[in-house]
Amino acid sequence: MVVFVTACRAFVSLQGLFGGNHRGTSELGDSSPARFAWLAILYGIGLVLLVAHHHREILKLVSQNKLLVLVIAYILLSTTWAFDPNASLRRAAAFGLTAAFCAYLALRYSPLDILKLAGWSLLVVAVLSLVSAVLFPEFGLELYGRKMGWWKGICGINTAFGRFMALGILVIWCLRRADWRLQRFDVLVFGLFLLCTYHAHAASSLAAVFGAFCSILAIWSRSVFNIELAPKVLIGTLVGLVLLATVPFYFGDVLLLLGRDETLTNRVFIWRAAFEQGWHNPIFGVGYSSFWIEGNAASAFHNMFGSANTEVGNGHNGYLDVWLELGFVGLGLLLLLMVQALTRVIRYLAVSGEPFAEFYGGLLVFIVIYSIAEKVIFVHSEFTWMMFMTGLMVLRWRHGMATHKENVRPEWDGALPNISRRVP
């Protein structure tokens, strides 16, 4: 829970509470040494526990997740051509340690236990954020500009706070039927997460959680439509493609509903400028977490809005940032990773109705939508991507254990296309 709360950016606000820089260092500059030291302690403990208690299972887990290992290896390799190799390597190492901690979670806990830990952690963040917004507004509220009065809680920024609270809605919804003791408080907790998401004014989070929630109801939950899983996924994909193709006809109305203008709060200008720079290194990118670093050519855009205090620390588009940092190679690896995750959740749901699998299906939809306007993909020590990597490993690990013990042919073999069975 300490790691999960830290992954919700709580460390930044805690620094401010104890006299540090609660706004953190510049997003364009190097990351906080204190934060890296704290993460090193947490991940060090997790690594020791992983080796001490699960050393026999590590190689098998690695063999089940070769693609994720390849992604980590490529991220580490990309630091060799980064603008600032030292800073890039430090962040890439943190990404690898994050994956190692996710491996520990996958081996140590059941999927339901992981979901409960996530729920408790997000509840802690919500309660502390509510307290900070009411009693310590200098830490819990945005105090300047158009965001004045918006909640950022203990997460340091309203968009991150809204993201975690939106994920809390999904967690509680999926947990509510797993434990009758939770059902006595689910309305109260659900309402708290919804209240926090609303006051964060995080439009991207609201849009993403709406899409994820609809996917859980229509696709991932068995209790709504009595249709086989594979056809539901196919129908859901087709509906998604139709909605995507008709975006020009309703895009303006959606933006109006979310309180955004046609520039998506100036994101369009960032995308254009970054896209032009990205074509200087389109195949391999400029190195992990290195494009927006201070001193790189991209830093010329950090004052593009005419304010010395307006810094652009990322492209506000997950796919764009993957391309900028890791090139088309990185985008290809991301696509394969998402296909693998989709395949695993389909296979697991076909043989098990565990709440975590439903949550993971919704999480995939959430990441796909949210990454259009914000960055969570390939981010180290970030709750959303930690849950993605943990779920990717735990669903494969638990499914393998179940089929090995039962020694039966999985029911999903006949339901999935042949090509999906070849995805590792």
C-alpha positions, -999 to 999 in steps of 0.1 A, spaced: 0 0 0 29 24 7 42 17 -28 8 22 -44 2 55 -25 37 66 -36 28 57 -72 -1 81 -69 24 110 -66 19 114 -29 56 119 -23 55 153 -40 30 167 -15 46 151 15 78 169 5 59 202 7 42 193 40 76 188 56 92 219 41 104 207 7 94 219 -27 58 207 -29 55 216 -66 85 193 -73 114 201 -96 108 212 -131 92 185 -152 118 194 -179 147 191 -155 161 162 -136 138 142 -112 139 148 -75 169 130 -59 148 126 -27 120 108 -47 145 85 -63 161 77 -30 126 68 -15 117 47 -45 151 29 -43 143 20 -7 108 7 -15 119 -12 -46 150 -25 -28 128 -41 -2 105 -56 -28 135 -69 -48 148 -86 -16 115 -102 -9 111 -113 -45 145 -131 -45 141 -145 -10 107 -159 -13 101 -165 -50 135 -172 -66 123 -205 -80 94 -189 -99 113 -159 -113 126 -176 -144 92 -191 -152 76 -158 -148 102 -142 -171 96 -169 -197 59 -161 -197 66 -124 -202 93 -123 -228 77 -93 -246 77 -72 -214 113 -81 -208 121 -71 -244 104 -37 -238 125 -32 -206 157 -41 -225 149 -17 -253 141 11 -229 175 5 -212 193 3 -245 177 36 -257 195 55 -229 228 50 -248 216 75 -275 196 98 -251 204 135 -249 212 131 -212 223 95 -208 226 97 -170 192 111 -163 177 87 -189 194 57 -174 183 66 -139 147 67 -151 150 36 -172 164 17 -142 135 30 -121 112 16 -148 129 -18 -146 126 -18 -108 89 -9 -111 84 -40 -133 103 -61 -108 80 -49 -80 50 -58 -102 65 -92 -106 66 -96 -68 30 -86 -66 20 -111 -93 38 -139 -75 29 -129 -39 -8 -120 -42 -39 -134 -58 -56 -111 -84 -84 -104 -59 -59 -95 -32 -41 -71 -56 -74 -54 -64 -82 -50 -27 -47 -35 -20 -53 -11 -49 -87 -2 -35 -74 5 0 -45 25 -13 -67 47 -35 -91 52 -6 -62 64 15 -53 88 -13 -89 100 -15 -93 106 22 -60 124 26 -67 145 -5 -101 154 9 -85 165 42 -58 184 24 -83 202 1 -104 213 31 -78 219 58 -46 226 38 -57 243 6 -22 255 -1 -13 218 -7 -47 203 -18 -59 229 -43 -47 245 -74 -40 281 -65 -32 299 -98 -45 305 -133 -76 290 -148 -73 260 -125 -77 280 -93 -98 260 -68 -95 227 -86 -86 197 -64 -52 182 -67 -52 164 -34 -19 149 -23 -11 141 -60 5 174 -68 -16 181 -100 -53 179 -107 -50 157 -138 -31 130 -118 -55 132 -89 -85 129 -113 -69 99 -129 -64 80 -97 -99 88 -84 -114 76 -117 -95 43 -114 -109 41 -78 -144 41 -93 -135 11 -114 -118 -7 -85 -148 -3 -62 -173 -13 -88 -155 -45 -96 -148 -53 -59 -183 -47 -46 -196 -82 -56 -164 -100 -43 -169 -94 -6 -202 -88 11 -184 -67 38 -175 -42 11 -211 -39 -1 -221 -22 32 -199 8 23 -196 6 -15 -221 35 -21 -202 58 3 -167 49 -11 -180 51 -47 -195 85 -40 -162 97 -25 -142 87 -56 -168 103 -78 -168 135 -58 -130 137 -60 -130 130 -97 -156 158 -103 -137 184 -82 -104 176 -100 -120 188 -132 -99 162 -151 -118 159 -184 -96 132 -198 -101 110 -167 -139 115 -169 -140 105 -205 -117 75 -200 -135 62 -169 -168 65 -188 -155 44 -216 -140 19 -193 -171 17 -172 -192 11 -203 -168 -16 -214 -171 -34 -180 -209 -34 -182 -211 -44 -219 -181 -66 -224 -161 -78 -194 -190 -85 -170 -208 -118 -175 -239 -107 -157 -252 -82 -182 -254 -98 -216 -257 -135 -220 -233 -136 -250 -200 -154 -254 -169 -133 -246 -153 -134 -280 -183 -121 -299 -187 -93 -272 -151 -83 -277 -156 -82 -315 -188 -62 -313 -172 -38 -288 -142 -33 -311 -165 -26 -341 -185 -1 -320 -153 16 -309 -141 18 -345 -174 33 -356 -173 59 -329 -137 67 -339 -147 71 -375 -175 94 -367 -155 116 -343 -156 147 -366 -194 148 -363 -197 149 -325 -162 160 -314 -173 196 -307 -202 185 -286 -180 162 -265 -155 190 -259 -183 213 -249 -196 187 -225 -161 183 -210 -155 220 -208 -126 221 -233 -120 242 -264 -110 230 -299 -73 232 -290 -78 207 -261 -64 233 -237 -35 242 -260 -25 205 -265 -28 208 -302 0 234 -303 22 211 -283 15 181 -305 23 201 -337 56 213 -324 67 180 -309 56 161 -341 79 183 -362 108 176 -338 101 139 -336 108 134 -373 145 141 -366 146 106 -349 115 87 -361 128 51 -359 145 48 -325 135 81 -309 157 103 -287 159 79 -257 137 70 -228 123 100 -209 147 122 -228 127 143 -253 113 168 -229 144 170 -208 159 205 -202 186 214 -227 171 192 -255 157 209 -286 122 203 -272 128 227 -243 124 255 -268 87 249 -265 84 250 -228 76 287 -228 55 286 -259 24 300 -242 42 333 -233 46 325 -196 79 317 -180 60 296 -155 43 274 -182 64 244 -186 57 215 -209 71 183 -192 55 159 -216 35 158 -249 1 153 -232 -3 123 -255 9 89 -245 13 76 -280 31 107 -292 56 105 -263 63 68 -269 72 77 -305 93 108 -295 113 88 -269 114 53 -285 105 58 -321 84 35 -343 102 6 -327 88 16 -293 53 21 -308 54 -14 -323 64 -29 -290 36 -10 -273 10 -23 -298 22 -59 -293 21 -55 -255 -15 -42 -257 -26 -71 -280 -10 -95 -255 -28 -79 -226 -61 -81 -244 -55 -117 -253 -47 -126 -217 -78 -109 -202 -100 -126 -227 -85 -160 -219 -87 -154 -182 -123 -142 -182 -133 -172 -203 -124 -195 -175 -128 -172 -144 -151 -145 -134 -127 -128 -110 -133 -91 -104 -97 -83 -112 -101 -96 -148 -131 -74 -153 -111 -44 -138 -82 -52 -161 -104 -52 -192 -117 -18 -181 -82 -6 -174 -71 -14 -209 -99 7 -223 -91 34 -198 -55 36 -209 -63 36 -246 -87 66 -242 -67 85 -215 -35 83 -234 -50 105 -262 -46 135 -240 -23 125 -211 8 103 -205 8 71 -185 23 46 -209 58 34 -200 60 57 -170 79 43 -140 65 44 -105 30 54 -118 0 36 -104 -19 32 -137 10 16 -155 20 -5 -125 -15 -20 -125 -11 -27 -162 22 -46 -158 10 -64 -127 -22 -75 -144 -3 -86 -175 18 -109 -153 -7 -121 -128 -33 -131 -153 -8 -153 -172 7 -167 -140 -26 -176 -123 -41 -189 -155 -10 -211 -160 -13 -224 -125 -50 -233 -128 -47 -251 -161 -16 -270 -149 -34 -281 -117 -66 -291 -135 -48 -307 -165 -77 -298 -187 -78 -281 -221 -87 -244 -217 -123 -236 -227 -111 -205 -247 -92 -225 -273 -123 -229 -295 -135 -193 -289 -104 -173 -300 -90 -169 -335 -60 -191 -342 -37 -160 -345 -46 -150 -309 -34 -184 -296 0 -177 -310 4 -145 -290 27 -154 -261 
